[in-house]
Amino acid sequence: MTFQKGLLLSTLSALTVFLASCAGDGTTGPASDPSGAAVGDAETTNTAGFLQTDYKPIMKWLDDERFEVDYKHMTPQLIFDQVPLNDIYYETSNLPTSAPPFNFAQKSISRRELLKRVSNHWKLKMSFTTDAAGKPTAVKVEG
């Protein structure tokens, strides 16, 4: 074996090891936990038409602040008690009991975007309940 062939063989071997270590775990899209539940991704969530209201305090609560969240093993029964969602009253009915967990991490997300992701994950319907004057009193969540 000549020096050039040995050098080429060594280079190819090292390159093969390097590329194999960069291959990843075979998953595509957002990261996932062993159950396959979404952990989060950089995609923005389309919230057009979701929980729309003209009531300014609720609009401000839903959209003005950004939060860092890191939820692990959340169930539909637990999610609405978590920061930053727990500042408002929810009327829940027919929540799924054996649903896949909601595992989600994001560095900057609004409450509206977070609620939309929760809604999409468990296929929940969300709307506002209002009083006689039309002021929202709670978020109605239906499974």
WOCORQUI-V944928 format. One record per pair of residues at least 6 apart in sequence whose ideal C-beta (glycine too) atoms are under 8 Angstrom apart, sorted by the first residue. I is the first residue (numbers start at 1). GAP is how many residues later the second one is. D is the distance in whole Angstrom. If there is no record, write none. Layout:
((I:GAP:D) (I:GAP:D))
This chain:
((1:8:8) (29:12:7) (30:8:5) (30:9:6) (30:10:6) (30:11:4) (30:13:8) (31:7:8) (31:8:4) (31:9:7) (31:10:8) (32:6:7) (32:7:6) (32:71:8) (33:6:6) (33:39:8) (33:68:7) (33:70:5) (35:65:6) (35:66:6) (35:68:8) (36:64:7) (37:63:5) (37:64:5) (37:65:6) (37:66:5) (37:84:8) (38:64:8) (38:65:7) (38:66:6) (38:79:8) (38:83:7) (39:64:5) (39:65:6) (39:66:6) (40:64:5) (40:65:4) (40:66:5) (44:69:8) (45:68:4) (45:71:5) (45:72:6) (45:75:8) (46:70:8) (47:63:8) (47:65:5) (47:66:6) (47:69:5) (50:62:6) (50:65:7) (50:66:5) (50:69:7) (50:76:7) (51:11:6) (51:61:6) (51:64:7) (51:65:8) (51:75:6) (51:76:7) (51:77:7) (51:88:7) (53:6:6) (53:75:6) (53:83:6) (55:79:8) (55:80:6) (55:81:5) (58:30:8) (58:70:7) (58:78:5) (61:26:7) (61:27:7) (61:50:6) (62:48:7) (62:49:5) (62:50:4) (62:53:8) (63:47:5) (63:48:8) (63:49:6) (64:46:8) (65:19:7) (65:45:7) (65:46:7) (66:42:5) (66:43:7) (66:44:6) (67:16:8) (67:17:5) (67:41:7) (67:42:6) (67:43:8) (67:44:7) (67:47:7) (68:38:7) (68:39:5) (68:40:7) (68:41:8) (69:13:8) (69:15:7) (69:35:7) (69:36:7) (69:37:6) (69:40:6) (69:45:7) (70:34:8) (70:35:4) (71:8:7) (71:11:7) (71:31:6) (71:32:6) (71:33:5) (71:34:7) (72:29:8) (72:31:5) (73:28:5) (73:30:7) (74:8:7) (74:27:6) (74:28:4) (74:29:7) (74:30:8) (75:24:7) (75:26:7) (75:27:8) (76:16:8) (76:19:4) (76:20:6) (76:21:8) (76:23:6) (76:46:5) (76:48:7) (76:67:7) (77:18:6) (79:6:7) (79:23:6) (79:39:6) (80:6:7) (80:10:5) (80:12:7) (80:61:7) (84:27:6) (84:30:8) (85:26:6) (85:29:7) (85:30:7) (85:33:8) (88:50:7) (88:51:6) (89:48:7) (89:49:4) (89:50:7) (90:48:6) (90:49:5) (90:50:8) (90:51:5) (91:38:6) (91:47:5) (91:48:7) (91:49:5) (91:50:7) (92:49:5) (92:50:8) (92:51:8) (93:47:8) (93:48:7) (93:49:5) (93:50:7) (94:48:6) (94:49:4) (95:27:8) (95:29:8) (95:46:7) (95:48:5) (96:26:6) (96:47:5) (99:23:5) (100:21:8) (102:16:6) (102:19:5) (102:20:7) (104:10:8) (104:13:6) (106:8:8) (109:8:8) (115:11:6) (115:24:7) (118:6:7) (119:6:7) (119:7:5) (122:21:7) (123:20:8) (124:17:6) (124:18:7) (124:19:6) (125:15:8) (125:16:7) (125:17:4) (126:13:6) (126:14:7) (126:15:5) (126:16:8) (127:12:8) (127:13:5) (128:8:4) (128:9:8) (128:10:7) (128:11:6) (128:12:7) (129:7:7) (129:8:5) (129:9:5) (129:10:8) (129:11:5) (130:6:5) (130:7:6) (131:6:5))
